[in-house]
């Protein structure tokens, strides 16, 4: 039966055995089972492409600008945990970055944007133009980056002893960077980013209140809508909560005023851009006095968009030292210039019927026409309607007109008289109301409908 015994055969792959060990393999942690090969047949180790493992670990497709991305933010070599550094894989091994290399070669710098390592001193010196005299510069450590952990130890040793590394280290120590005082550590940058996000929440809260037309402050600062809205945000944002506890948080009334001015300026710039895009425009100006007696001129622009829709945009109130036609015309052209609009596109001007506005020689419309003859003048339709109403009421008796004016002033609350002053004329006025006017309200009724504090 011996001739029936099956002969022992071996695979063709047994011919390929490792006769020598790779240099420095004892330093590389491996997750494969091919380390204890002994005399067993093993598959030949397939060598990866030169650019991936056996080369310098450099990605030739990356240019120097991409390699430098974010490098300026570091003031010392970056040594993150080795678990965050990518593993180099072959078909038989997974090669890890060793933590002991940080101690042996402290110049190693891990660049997160590249997921590879550089020489901190060489990369800094190259970026600042200090390696012009260096010989045999290694791109893998100077600009491109390195990730061949299998050959890391000999390559690190070779670079550390190179002329380029010695020149770079000496140049950095002799010529510190000029802007070193403005560089900040990671903790400082994180604080800045947190403050920026918190300040954006402050701006958004203020914008919401402005858009909805809500008041900012209540009887106290804490009861106001602005502070209460921030309290809603801070419940879910620890960074905002810490920011609002700072001594300077830009939430004071003065800071709110500045922010509102910024929003207003941005809105006016947007409106001005739209007016300039539409081309021809007209101006409407009217003035009034505030409670302190300061004269303020309101100015609006009227324009037509591509859809033939008419728009009237209010752009602000302007204080003038006088209300002469020349001064108001100067104000109009000043606003047009500030908004980067062209006076050549001014085609219309609309004012009330006052002499300083419609005067034939010294009125505002005349002064504007001196600079832009194509700016046609139009009497404001609302003022014209008011004049017609006044003329229509003049058809009744003089006493009725006076009574009508008195009632109007009572209704508007512009004139407040004590009860003793109006007791005597009340009877006469009521009789006049019944006989000469068709109004349903009477003076005595309106007086007693007013708040008692007025009387």
C-alpha positions as CSV (number, residue, x, y, z in Angstrom):
1,X,0.0,0.0,0.0
2,X,3.1,2.1,0.1
3,X,2.8,2.9,-3.5
4,X,-0.7,4.3,-2.9
5,X,0.6,6.8,-0.3
6,X,0.0,10.4,-1.4
7,X,3.3,12.2,-1.9
8,X,3.8,15.4,0.1
9,X,3.8,18.5,-2.1
10,X,4.6,22.1,-1.4
11,X,3.2,25.3,-2.8
12,X,5.2,27.3,-5.3
13,X,5.0,30.2,-3.0
14,X,7.3,28.4,-0.5
15,X,10.1,29.2,-2.8
16,X,9.8,32.9,-1.9
17,X,11.0,33.2,1.7
18,X,12.3,36.1,3.6
19,X,16.0,35.7,4.0
20,X,16.7,39.0,5.6
21,X,14.7,41.3,7.9
22,X,13.9,44.8,6.9
23,X,16.1,47.2,8.7
24,X,14.4,48.9,11.8
25,X,11.3,46.6,11.6
26,X,11.6,46.0,15.3
27,X,10.5,49.6,15.8
28,X,7.2,49.3,13.8
29,X,4.1,48.0,15.6
30,X,2.2,45.7,13.3
31,X,-1.3,44.3,13.4
32,X,-0.6,41.4,10.9
33,X,0.3,37.8,11.7
34,X,3.2,37.7,9.2
35,X,5.9,38.7,11.7
36,X,6.3,35.1,13.2
37,X,6.8,33.5,9.8
38,X,9.6,31.2,11.0
39,X,10.2,28.5,8.3
40,X,6.6,28.5,7.1
41,X,5.9,29.4,3.5
42,X,4.7,33.0,3.2
43,X,3.5,35.2,0.4
44,X,6.0,37.7,-0.9
45,X,5.5,41.2,0.5
46,X,4.2,43.4,-2.2
47,X,6.0,46.7,-2.2
48,X,3.7,49.7,-2.4
49,X,4.1,52.5,-4.8
50,X,7.2,54.7,-4.2
51,X,5.1,57.9,-3.6
52,X,2.9,56.2,-1.0
53,X,5.3,54.4,1.4
54,X,8.8,53.7,0.0
55,X,9.4,57.3,-1.2
56,X,9.5,60.4,1.0
57,X,5.8,60.1,1.8
58,X,5.3,63.2,-0.2
59,X,2.2,64.0,-2.3
60,X,3.8,65.5,-5.4
61,X,0.4,66.7,-6.5
62,X,0.3,69.2,-3.6
63,X,1.9,72.5,-4.3
64,X,3.9,74.6,-1.8
65,X,1.0,77.0,-1.2
66,X,-1.3,74.1,-0.1
67,X,1.4,72.7,2.1
68,X,1.8,76.0,3.9
69,X,-1.9,76.4,4.6
70,X,-2.4,77.1,8.3
71,X,1.3,76.8,9.2
72,X,1.6,80.4,10.2
73,X,-0.7,79.8,13.2
74,X,1.8,77.7,15.0
75,X,4.5,79.1,17.2
76,X,6.0,75.8,18.3
77,X,6.0,72.2,16.8
78,X,2.6,70.5,17.0
79,X,2.7,67.2,18.8
80,X,-0.9,65.7,18.9
81,X,-1.7,62.2,20.3
82,X,-0.4,59.5,18.0
83,X,-3.9,58.2,17.7
84,X,-4.9,61.2,15.6
85,X,-2.1,60.6,13.1
86,X,-3.1,58.5,10.1
87,X,-1.8,54.9,9.8
88,X,0.2,53.9,6.8
89,X,-1.2,50.6,5.4
90,X,0.5,48.0,3.2
91,X,-1.0,44.7,2.2
92,X,0.5,42.9,5.2
93,X,1.0,45.6,7.8
94,X,-0.4,48.7,9.4
95,X,2.5,51.0,10.4
96,X,1.8,53.5,13.1
97,X,3.5,56.8,14.1
98,X,5.5,56.3,17.3
99,X,5.2,58.7,20.2
100,X,8.9,58.3,21.1
101,X,9.8,60.2,17.9
102,X,8.6,63.3,19.6
103,X,11.3,63.0,22.3
104,X,14.0,61.9,19.9
105,X,13.2,64.5,17.2
106,X,11.5,67.5,18.9
107,X,11.5,69.4,15.6
108,X,8.8,67.1,14.2
109,X,5.7,69.2,13.4
110,X,2.4,67.5,12.5
111,X,0.4,69.7,10.1
112,X,-3.4,68.8,10.4
113,X,-4.2,70.3,7.0
114,X,-1.8,67.9,5.3
115,X,-2.1,64.9,7.8
116,X,1.7,64.6,7.5
117,X,4.8,65.9,9.3
118,X,7.3,68.6,8.5
119,X,10.4,69.9,10.1
120,X,9.2,72.9,12.0
121,X,12.4,74.9,11.7
122,X,13.0,74.1,8.1
123,X,9.5,74.9,7.1
124,X,9.5,78.2,9.0
125,X,12.9,79.2,7.6
126,X,11.8,78.3,4.0
127,X,8.7,80.4,4.4
128,X,10.7,83.4,5.6
129,X,13.4,83.0,2.9
130,X,16.2,82.0,5.2
131,X,17.4,78.9,3.4
132,X,19.0,80.5,0.4
133,X,22.5,79.3,1.6
134,X,21.4,75.8,2.7
135,X,22.5,72.8,0.7
136,X,20.6,69.6,-0.2
137,X,17.2,70.8,1.0
138,X,14.7,67.9,1.5
139,X,11.3,68.9,0.2
140,X,9.7,66.1,2.3
141,X,10.6,68.1,5.5
142,X,10.7,71.6,4.1
143,X,7.6,72.1,2.1
144,X,5.8,69.0,0.8
145,X,5.5,66.8,4.0
146,X,6.5,63.2,5.0
147,X,4.4,60.2,6.1
148,X,6.6,57.1,5.4
149,X,6.6,55.7,9.0
150,X,8.3,52.5,7.9
151,X,11.5,54.4,7.1
152,X,10.9,57.2,9.6
153,X,13.8,56.6,11.9
154,X,16.6,56.7,9.3
155,X,15.0,59.5,7.5
156,X,14.6,61.6,10.7
157,X,18.2,60.9,11.7
158,X,19.5,61.8,8.2
159,X,17.5,65.1,8.2
160,X,18.6,66.0,11.7
161,X,22.2,65.7,10.7
162,X,21.8,67.5,7.4
163,X,23.2,70.9,6.5
164,X,19.8,72.3,5.7
165,X,18.4,71.5,9.2
166,X,21.4,73.1,11.0
167,X,21.2,76.2,8.8
168,X,17.4,76.5,9.4
169,X,17.7,76.1,13.2
170,X,20.5,78.7,13.4
171,X,18.6,81.1,11.2
172,X,15.4,80.9,13.2
173,X,17.2,81.4,16.5
174,X,19.2,84.4,15.2
175,X,16.3,86.1,13.4
176,X,13.0,85.7,15.3
177,X,9.9,86.5,13.3
178,X,8.9,90.2,13.4
179,X,5.3,89.6,14.2
180,X,5.8,87.1,17.0
181,X,4.1,89.5,19.4
182,X,0.8,89.2,17.6
183,X,0.8,85.4,17.4
184,X,-1.4,83.7,20.0
185,X,-1.6,80.2,21.4
186,X,-4.5,77.9,20.7
187,X,-6.3,78.8,23.8
188,X,-6.3,82.5,22.9
189,X,-7.6,81.8,19.4
190,X,-10.4,79.7,20.9
191,X,-11.4,82.6,23.2
192,X,-11.5,84.9,20.2
193,X,-13.7,82.5,18.2
194,X,-16.1,82.1,21.1
195,X,-16.3,85.9,21.5
196,X,-16.9,86.4,17.8
197,X,-19.8,83.8,17.8
198,X,-21.3,85.5,20.9
199,X,-21.1,89.0,19.4
200,X,-22.9,87.7,16.3
201,X,-25.7,86.5,18.6
202,X,-25.9,90.0,20.0
203,X,-26.1,91.5,16.5
204,X,-28.8,89.0,15.5
205,X,-30.9,89.8,18.6
206,X,-30.7,93.5,17.8
207,X,-31.5,92.9,14.2
208,X,-34.6,90.9,15.1
209,X,-35.9,93.7,17.4
210,X,-35.3,96.3,14.7
211,X,-37.0,94.2,12.1
212,X,-40.1,93.6,14.3
213,X,-40.3,97.2,15.5
214,X,-40.0,96.2,19.2
215,X,-38.5,98.3,22.0
216,X,-35.1,97.5,23.4
217,X,-35.3,98.6,27.0
218,X,-38.0,98.3,29.6
219,X,-38.4,100.0,33.0
220,X,-35.0,98.4,33.7
221,X,-32.2,97.1,31.5
222,X,-32.9,93.5,32.6
223,X,-36.7,93.7,31.8
224,X,-36.1,95.0,28.2
225,X,-36.7,92.9,25.1
226,X,-33.0,93.0,24.2
227,X,-31.7,91.5,27.4
228,X,-34.5,88.9,27.6
229,X,-33.8,87.7,24.1
230,X,-30.2,87.3,24.9
231,X,-31.2,85.3,28.0
232,X,-33.1,82.9,25.8
233,X,-30.0,82.3,23.6
234,X,-27.6,82.0,26.6
235,X,-29.5,79.0,28.0
236,X,-28.3,76.9,25.1
237,X,-24.9,78.5,24.5
238,X,-22.3,78.3,27.2
239,X,-19.9,80.5,25.2
240,X,-22.5,83.2,25.0
241,X,-23.2,82.9,28.7
242,X,-19.5,83.3,29.5
243,X,-19.3,86.2,27.1
244,X,-22.2,88.1,28.7
245,X,-20.6,87.8,32.1
246,X,-17.6,89.7,30.9
247,X,-17.1,93.4,31.9
248,X,-17.1,94.3,28.2
249,X,-19.9,92.5,26.2
250,X,-21.0,95.3,23.9
251,X,-24.6,95.2,25.2
252,X,-24.7,98.8,26.7
253,X,-27.1,101.4,25.3
254,X,-24.2,103.1,23.6
255,X,-23.1,99.9,21.9
256,X,-26.7,99.3,20.8
257,X,-26.8,102.8,19.2
258,X,-23.6,102.1,17.3
259,X,-25.0,98.7,16.1
260,X,-28.2,100.4,14.9
261,X,-26.2,103.0,13.0
262,X,-24.3,100.1,11.3
263,X,-27.5,98.4,10.3
264,X,-28.9,101.7,9.1
265,X,-25.9,102.5,7.0
266,X,-26.0,99.1,5.4
267,X,-29.6,99.5,4.5
268,X,-29.0,102.9,3.0
269,X,-26.1,101.5,0.9
270,X,-28.4,98.7,-0.3
271,X,-31.1,101.2,-1.3
272,X,-28.5,103.5,-3.0
273,X,-27.2,100.5,-5.1
274,X,-30.7,99.7,-6.2
275,X,-31.4,103.4,-7.1
276,X,-28.2,103.6,-9.1
277,X,-29.1,100.3,-10.9
278,X,-32.5,101.6,-12.0
279,X,-31.1,104.8,-13.5
280,X,-33.3,108.0,-13.5
281,X,-34.7,109.1,-10.1
282,X,-36.5,111.9,-8.4
283,X,-36.1,113.6,-5.0
284,X,-38.8,114.6,-2.5
285,X,-37.8,116.9,0.4
286,X,-39.9,118.3,3.3
287,X,-38.8,119.8,6.6
288,X,-40.1,120.0,10.1
289,X,-38.9,120.9,13.6
290,X,-38.3,118.4,16.4
291,X,-39.4,119.1,20.0
292,X,-36.2,121.1,20.6
293,X,-36.9,123.4,17.7
294,X,-34.1,121.9,15.4
295,X,-35.0,122.1,11.8
296,X,-34.7,118.6,10.1
297,X,-35.1,117.9,6.4
298,X,-36.4,114.5,5.3
299,X,-35.3,113.3,1.9
300,X,-36.8,110.5,-0.2
301,X,-35.8,109.1,-3.6
302,X,-38.4,107.9,-6.1
303,X,-37.4,105.4,-8.8
304,X,-38.8,102.8,-11.1
305,X,-37.4,99.2,-11.3
306,X,-37.2,96.9,-14.3
307,X,-40.7,95.6,-13.7
308,X,-42.0,99.2,-13.8
309,X,-42.9,99.2,-10.1
310,X,-42.5,102.5,-8.4
311,X,-40.4,102.7,-5.2
312,X,-40.1,105.6,-2.8
313,X,-37.1,105.2,-0.4
314,X,-36.6,107.3,2.7
315,X,-32.8,107.7,3.3
316,X,-32.7,109.9,6.4
317,X,-33.1,113.2,8.2
318,X,-30.6,116.0,7.9
319,X,-30.1,119.0,10.1
320,X,-29.5,122.3,8.4
321,X,-28.3,125.6,9.8
322,X,-30.9,127.5,7.8
323,X,-33.9,126.7,5.6
324,X,-33.0,128.9,2.6
325,X,-33.5,127.5,-0.9
326,X,-29.7,127.5,-1.5
327,X,-28.9,125.6,1.7
328,X,-31.6,122.9,1.0
329,X,-30.3,122.5,-2.6
330,X,-26.8,122.0,-1.3
331,X,-28.1,119.4,1.1
332,X,-29.8,117.5,-1.8
333,X,-26.6,117.3,-3.9
334,X,-24.6,116.4,-0.9
335,X,-26.8,113.4,-0.2
336,X,-26.7,112.4,-3.8
337,X,-22.9,112.4,-3.7
338,X,-22.7,110.5,-0.4
339,X,-24.9,107.8,-1.9
340,X,-22.6,107.5,-5.0
341,X,-25.5,108.5,-7.3
342,X,-25.1,110.6,-10.5
343,X,-26.7,114.0,-10.7
344,X,-27.1,113.3,-14.4
345,X,-29.9,110.9,-13.5
346,X,-31.9,113.4,-11.5
347,X,-35.1,114.0,-13.4
348,X,-37.7,115.2,-10.8
349,X,-37.9,117.2,-7.6
350,X,-41.0,117.5,-5.4
351,X,-41.6,120.0,-2.6
352,X,-44.4,121.8,-0.8
353,X,-45.5,125.3,-1.9
354,X,-43.3,127.3,0.5
355,X,-41.4,130.2,-1.0
356,X,-38.0,128.8,-0.1
357,X,-38.9,125.6,-2.0
358,X,-40.7,126.8,-5.1
359,X,-39.4,130.4,-5.4
360,X,-38.8,131.3,-9.0
361,X,-35.3,132.7,-8.5
362,X,-34.0,131.8,-5.0
363,X,-36.1,128.8,-4.3
364,X,-34.7,125.3,-3.9
365,X,-36.1,124.1,-7.2
366,X,-34.4,127.0,-9.0
367,X,-31.0,126.3,-7.5
368,X,-31.3,122.6,-8.4
369,X,-32.2,123.5,-12.0
370,X,-29.0,125.6,-12.2
371,X,-27.0,122.4,-11.8
372,X,-29.4,120.0,-13.5
373,X,-31.9,121.6,-15.9
374,X,-33.6,118.2,-16.6
375,X,-34.8,118.0,-13.0
376,X,-38.5,119.0,-13.5
377,X,-40.3,120.5,-10.5
378,X,-43.6,119.2,-9.2
379,X,-45.8,120.6,-6.5
380,X,-46.4,117.9,-3.8
381,X,-49.8,116.3,-4.5
382,X,-50.5,115.9,-0.7
383,X,-49.9,119.5,-0.1
384,X,-52.1,120.4,-3.0
385,X,-54.9,118.3,-1.6
386,X,-54.6,120.1,1.7
387,X,-54.9,123.5,0.0
388,X,-58.0,122.4,-1.8
389,X,-59.6,121.3,1.5
390,X,-58.8,124.6,3.1
391,X,-60.3,126.5,0.1
392,X,-63.5,124.3,0.2
393,X,-64.1,125.0,3.9
394,X,-64.0,128.8,3.3
395,X,-67.5,128.7,1.8
396,X,-69.2,128.8,5.2
397,X,-69.4,131.7,7.5
398,X,-66.3,133.1,9.2
399,X,-67.5,132.0,12.6
400,X,-68.0,128.4,11.4
401,X,-64.5,128.3,10.0
402,X,-63.1,129.6,13.3
403,X,-65.1,127.0,15.2
404,X,-64.0,124.3,12.8
405,X,-60.4,125.2,13.4
406,X,-60.8,125.2,17.1
407,X,-62.4,121.7,17.1
408,X,-59.6,120.4,14.9
409,X,-57.0,121.6,17.3
410,X,-58.9,120.0,20.2
411,X,-59.0,116.7,18.4
412,X,-55.3,116.8,17.6
413,X,-54.4,117.6,21.2
414,X,-52.1,120.4,20.1
415,X,-53.8,123.0,22.3
416,X,-54.9,122.4,25.9
417,X,-57.1,124.9,27.7
418,X,-58.2,124.8,31.3
419,X,-61.9,124.2,31.9
420,X,-62.3,127.7,33.4
421,X,-61.0,129.4,30.2
422,X,-63.5,127.6,27.9
423,X,-66.6,127.6,30.1
424,X,-68.1,130.8,28.8
425,X,-67.6,130.2,25.0
426,X,-68.9,126.6,25.2
427,X,-72.6,127.5,24.9
428,X,-72.0,129.8,22.0
429,X,-69.8,127.3,20.2
430,X,-72.4,124.5,20.7
431,X,-75.1,126.7,19.2
432,X,-72.8,127.4,16.3
433,X,-72.1,123.7,15.8
434,X,-75.8,122.9,15.4
435,X,-76.6,125.8,13.1
436,X,-73.5,126.1,10.8
437,X,-71.9,122.7,10.8
438,X,-72.8,119.2,10.0
439,X,-70.4,117.6,12.4
440,X,-71.9,115.1,14.8
441,X,-69.4,115.9,17.7
442,X,-69.8,119.0,19.9
443,X,-67.2,120.9,21.8
444,X,-68.4,120.0,25.3
445,X,-68.6,116.3,24.4
446,X,-65.0,116.3,23.1
447,X,-63.8,118.1,26.2
448,X,-65.2,115.6,28.6
449,X,-64.0,112.7,26.5
450,X,-60.4,113.8,26.9
451,X,-58.2,112.5,29.7
452,X,-58.9,114.3,33.0
453,X,-55.2,115.1,33.3
454,X,-55.4,117.3,30.2
455,X,-58.2,119.5,31.6
